[in-house]
Amino acid sequence: MPQLMPMWWVMSSLMFVLFLVVWIYVNFFLEGGKVMDYFELLEEKNKWWW
């Protein structure tokens, strides 16, 4: 069991770093309008699903 913990920690850290990179990309490299349109599209999709 102790051998599995470091691997789980590494995987969670990689997921966090990936999320951080995507967040920075969305904030600095995309225009705000595109991001807002994307979120509005998600909201419309959720309305359609529910």
N, C-alpha and C positions, 0 to 999 in steps of 0.2 A: 504493500500500500504506500509506503513512503516514496517509492520510486515513481509512482504515478503523479504525485502532487506537483513536482517541478514542471512536468509536461503540461498539466492542466493550467498551471500559472503562466507558462509561456504562451499557450493557446489563447487564454483570456487577454493577455497583454497584447498579442498580435491583433486580436479583434478590436481592442480599444484603440490601438495605433491606426488601424485601418479606418475605423469610424472617424478618428480625429483628422486623418488625411482627407477623407471625403468631405467632412464638414468645412475644412479650410478651403478645399477646392470649390465647393458650392459658394462660400462667402466671398472669396477673392477673385475667382476666375470666371464665374458666371454672373450675368447681370441680375439684379434683384427682380426685375420683371419676369424673367424666365422662371426663377424659383417660385415666385408667387403664383404664376400660371400653373406650375407643376403641382403645388399644394391645392390649388382650386380644383385641378383635374382629379386629384386623389379624393377630395371631398365629394365631388360629383359621382365618382365611382363608388364610394361608400354609400351614398344615398341610393344608388341603383342596387347595390347588394342588399341593403337593409330595407 
